[in-house]
Amino acid sequence: MKQSILMSFQIFLIGFLLSSCGKDTIKPTVEATEYFPNKVGNYWEYNVYDSSQIREHPNVPRQYTVKVTITGTKRLVDDKDAVVWNYEYPWGNEIKYYRNSGDTIKVYDTIYSKTLTDLLYPRLLFIRPFFDKQEWAGKLLWVDSFFVKEDAVLNFKNSLLISRKYSGQGTYDFDNFWFEERIGFIKIHRDEIIQGIRTNELWQLKYYNLK
């Protein structure tokens, strides 16, 4: 019985991924004026499919919508501003801070941004502009590496795939970010293992409205 349920779920997941990747579901809208959109008022909307091993919110359907809005700026502990990105999930909101520093974009969360030491270790780090075969190291301890390659998605012929691998103490991240200039992340795949528990999410952009 368990094997039958598991097989049905796997067939459904494969069908969902194939159907999602095989058609253009993004509504036409306005692109940004920046290479990496980071202005207040920018908005993205994603279809998310969550096939995680153990789900934090099991009462929410596996397929749901996440709305991402840049709501303003916030002065962090070093007395410098960062841009506030609000992620609206069906169960509540999550805040992240994006900061431009030369050619580098540093991403923080509300937990690891409270001290000057925290700011030395952004959760994510992107070096722009992106190009094929580009590589760089992140700032987290242990192994934190990024690699870029060309990979067209949907009707985005110039999109680039940014693959991030992180290996820490009981934590393994294999995350992929598909990026299109003046639009941002058009697809995201989170594959993370923390203390043996796996989080697996596929995000696909369905709408955006940028400045």
C-alpha positions as CSV (number, residue, x, y, z in Angstrom):
1,M,0.0,0.0,0.0
2,K,2.8,2.4,1.0
3,Q,4.7,1.6,-2.3
4,S,1.5,2.3,-4.3
5,I,1.0,5.7,-2.7
6,L,4.7,6.6,-3.1
7,M,4.6,5.6,-6.8
8,S,1.4,7.7,-7.4
9,F,3.1,10.7,-5.8
10,Q,6.2,10.3,-7.9
11,I,4.2,10.0,-11.1
12,F,2.3,13.2,-10.1
13,L,5.5,15.1,-9.4
14,I,7.1,14.1,-12.7
15,G,4.0,15.1,-14.6
16,F,3.9,18.5,-12.7
17,L,7.5,19.3,-13.5
18,L,7.2,18.3,-17.2
19,S,4.0,20.3,-17.7
20,S,5.5,23.3,-15.8
21,C,8.6,23.4,-17.9
22,G,6.9,22.8,-21.2
23,K,4.8,25.8,-21.5
24,D,5.0,29.5,-21.0
25,T,2.9,30.5,-18.0
26,I,4.4,33.9,-17.4
27,K,2.0,36.8,-18.0
28,P,3.5,39.7,-20.1
29,T,4.4,42.7,-17.9
30,V,7.0,45.4,-17.3
31,E,10.8,44.7,-17.0
32,A,13.1,46.5,-14.7
33,T,15.6,49.3,-15.6
34,E,18.3,47.6,-13.5
35,Y,20.4,44.5,-14.4
36,F,19.5,43.0,-11.1
37,P,16.1,44.4,-10.1
38,N,16.3,45.8,-6.5
39,K,14.0,48.8,-6.4
40,V,11.2,49.5,-3.9
41,G,7.9,48.5,-5.4
42,N,9.2,45.6,-7.5
43,Y,6.9,42.5,-7.4
44,W,7.2,38.9,-8.4
45,E,4.7,36.0,-8.0
46,Y,5.7,32.4,-8.1
47,N,4.0,29.0,-8.3
48,V,5.7,26.7,-5.8
49,Y,5.6,23.0,-5.6
50,D,6.8,21.5,-2.3
51,S,7.9,17.9,-2.3
52,S,9.8,18.1,1.0
53,Q,10.3,15.0,3.1
54,I,8.8,16.6,6.2
55,R,6.8,19.8,5.7
56,E,6.7,22.6,8.2
57,H,3.1,23.5,7.3
58,P,1.5,20.1,6.3
59,N,-2.0,21.6,6.2
60,V,-1.0,23.8,3.3
61,P,-1.4,22.1,-0.2
62,R,1.9,21.1,-1.8
63,Q,1.3,23.5,-4.6
64,Y,0.8,27.2,-3.6
65,T,1.7,30.8,-4.5
66,V,4.5,33.0,-3.0
67,K,4.4,36.7,-3.5
68,V,7.6,38.7,-3.3
69,T,7.5,42.5,-2.8
70,I,10.3,45.0,-2.2
71,T,8.7,47.1,0.4
72,G,11.4,49.6,1.5
73,T,14.8,50.0,3.1
74,K,16.1,49.3,6.6
75,R,19.2,50.5,8.3
76,L,21.1,47.5,9.7
77,V,23.4,47.3,12.7
78,D,26.3,48.8,10.8
79,D,24.3,51.9,10.2
80,K,24.0,51.2,6.4
81,D,20.8,50.6,4.4
82,A,19.6,47.4,2.9
83,V,16.6,46.8,0.7
84,V,13.7,44.9,2.3
85,W,12.2,41.9,0.4
86,N,9.0,40.6,1.8
87,Y,8.1,36.9,0.9
88,E,4.4,36.3,1.5
89,Y,3.6,32.6,2.0
90,P,0.1,31.1,2.6
91,W,1.1,30.8,6.3
92,G,2.8,34.2,6.9
93,N,5.6,36.5,5.8
94,E,9.4,36.2,5.7
95,I,11.8,39.1,5.4
96,K,15.2,39.2,3.7
97,Y,17.6,42.1,3.3
98,Y,19.4,42.6,0.0
99,R,22.4,44.9,-0.1
100,N,24.4,46.2,-3.1
101,S,28.1,46.5,-2.5
102,G,30.0,47.3,-5.7
103,D,29.5,44.3,-8.0
104,T,28.3,42.1,-5.1
105,I,24.7,41.5,-3.8
106,K,24.6,40.3,-0.2
107,V,21.5,38.6,1.2
108,Y,20.7,38.5,4.9
109,D,17.8,37.2,6.9
110,T,16.3,38.7,10.1
111,I,18.1,36.2,12.3
112,Y,21.7,36.6,11.0
113,S,21.7,40.4,10.6
114,K,21.7,41.5,14.3
115,T,25.4,41.9,14.9
116,L,28.4,43.3,13.0
117,T,29.7,39.7,12.9
118,D,26.5,38.5,11.3
119,L,27.0,40.9,8.4
120,L,30.3,39.3,7.6
121,Y,28.5,36.1,6.6
122,P,25.6,36.8,4.2
123,R,23.2,33.9,3.7
124,L,23.7,34.3,-0.1
125,L,26.2,36.2,-2.2
126,F,25.8,37.0,-5.9
127,I,28.5,38.7,-8.1
128,R,27.1,40.5,-11.1
129,P,27.0,40.7,-14.0
130,F,26.6,36.9,-14.4
131,F,28.3,35.1,-17.3
132,D,28.9,31.5,-18.5
133,K,31.4,29.5,-16.5
134,Q,31.7,32.2,-13.8
135,E,32.7,31.0,-10.3
136,W,32.9,32.5,-6.8
137,A,33.0,31.6,-3.2
138,G,30.4,32.6,-0.6
139,K,31.1,33.8,2.9
140,L,29.7,31.0,5.0
141,L,32.0,28.7,6.8
142,W,33.0,25.2,5.4
143,V,32.1,24.9,1.7
144,D,30.1,27.7,0.0
145,S,30.5,27.8,-3.8
146,F,28.7,29.3,-6.8
147,F,28.9,28.3,-10.5
148,V,27.1,29.9,-13.5
149,K,26.2,28.4,-16.8
150,E,24.0,29.2,-19.8
151,D,20.6,27.5,-19.5
152,A,17.5,28.8,-21.3
153,V,14.1,28.5,-19.5
154,L,10.7,28.9,-21.1
155,N,10.8,31.8,-23.5
156,F,13.9,33.3,-21.8
157,K,16.7,32.5,-24.3
158,N,19.4,34.4,-22.4
159,S,18.8,33.0,-18.9
160,L,21.7,31.8,-16.8
161,L,21.7,29.1,-14.1
162,I,23.4,30.0,-10.9
163,S,24.2,26.8,-8.9
164,R,25.0,27.1,-5.2
165,K,26.5,24.3,-3.1
166,Y,26.9,24.6,0.6
167,S,28.2,22.0,3.0
168,G,28.3,22.8,6.7
169,Q,27.8,21.1,10.0
170,G,24.8,18.9,9.4
171,T,23.6,21.1,6.5
172,Y,23.8,20.5,2.8
173,D,22.4,22.9,0.2
174,F,22.1,22.3,-3.5
175,D,20.2,25.3,-4.7
176,N,19.7,26.5,-8.3
177,F,18.7,30.0,-9.4
178,W,17.7,30.7,-13.0
179,F,18.3,34.4,-13.7
180,E,17.2,36.7,-16.5
181,E,18.6,40.2,-16.9
182,R,16.1,43.0,-15.9
183,I,13.6,40.4,-14.6
184,G,15.4,38.6,-11.8
185,F,15.0,34.9,-10.7
186,I,12.6,33.2,-13.2
187,K,13.0,29.8,-11.6
188,I,14.4,28.5,-8.3
189,H,15.0,25.0,-7.0
190,R,15.7,24.6,-3.3
191,D,17.2,21.2,-2.3
192,E,18.4,21.4,1.2
193,I,19.2,18.9,4.0
194,I,19.4,20.0,7.6
195,Q,20.0,17.4,10.3
196,G,18.8,14.7,7.9
197,I,15.5,16.4,6.9
198,R,15.2,17.3,3.3
199,T,13.5,20.4,1.9
200,N,12.7,20.3,-1.8
201,E,10.9,23.2,-3.5
202,L,10.5,24.2,-7.1
203,W,9.6,27.9,-7.7
204,Q,8.4,29.1,-11.1
205,L,7.8,32.7,-12.0
206,K,4.2,33.4,-13.2
207,Y,4.0,37.2,-13.0
208,Y,6.2,40.2,-12.3
209,N,5.8,44.0,-12.2
210,L,9.1,45.9,-12.0
211,K,10.4,49.4,-11.8
